[in-house]
Amino acid sequence: MNETTRAVEAALFAAAEPMSVDELALYVGGEGIEVALGELAAIYEGHGVELVERGGRWHFQTAPDLAHLLRRTREEPRRLSRAATECLAIIAYHEPVSRAEIEAIRGVQISKGTLDVLMEAGWVRTAGRRESPGRPLLYATTPDFLTHFGLGSRRDLPGIDDLKAAGLLDPLDEEALAEQLGELELESPDESD
């Protein structure tokens, strides 16, 4: 293992948060980081910990087949309410989206606390203001959202066929979701955020 690969390994191991290539370059210089990441991913493949990339950021995580061993020592986070889960899904599939747009899609008003819970969890952030009357705040997902849900990018979100196969759609909801996902496919997600 060369010095760059060792330095990248050390930086990722000591990091409290996933790191991008640019962040790694601040620690180890800009030469050969991508190659080192590829080497490390291959070295750790099949081990108890693996090097993974989520949303352009790299980190070590427990191998998925061993996660059950650590569950009893980990504090269980509280479950999201149905309203928070629905809001998170709407934001993920339609970002950037305003509060009024979320309410229009859900068909009910959102309490202020719902968005606050998602922002405190680090899964949603403000993404500027819409250039329209009133200049409403826009909301989008964060890299932590991708990391937490094991997604490489927003393109990895499940589609309607995946949701049907998992049995997550009620027969009555399928048509409404198909319409909304059809609208989503017309818009390509902006992955630069």
HELIX and SHEET records of a PDB file:
HELIX    1   1 GLU A    3  ALA A   14  1                                  12    
HELIX    2   2 VAL A   21  VAL A   28  1                                   8    
HELIX    3   3 ILE A   33  TYR A   44  1                                  12    
HELIX    4   4 PRO A   64  LEU A   66  5                                   3    
HELIX    5   5 ALA A   67  LEU A   70  1                                   4    
HELIX    6   6 ARG A   71  THR A   73  5                                   3    
HELIX    7   7 ARG A   82  HIS A   94  1                                  13    
HELIX    8   8 ARG A   99  ARG A  106  1                                   8    
HELIX    9   9 LYS A  112  GLU A  120  1                                   9    
HELIX   10  10 PRO A  143  HIS A  148  1                                   6    
HELIX   11  11 ARG A  154  ASP A  156  5                                   3    
HELIX   12  12 ILE A  160  ALA A  165  1                                   6    
HELIX   13  13 PRO A  171  LEU A  186  1                                  16    
SHEET    1   A 3 MET A  19  SER A  20  0                                        
SHEET    2   A 3 ARG A  57  THR A  62 -1                                        
SHEET    3   A 3 VAL A  49  ARG A  54 -1                                        
SHEET    1   B 3 VAL A  97  SER A  98  0                                        
SHEET    2   B 3 LEU A 137  THR A 141 -1                                        
SHEET    3   B 3 VAL A 124  ARG A 129 -1                                        
END                                                                             
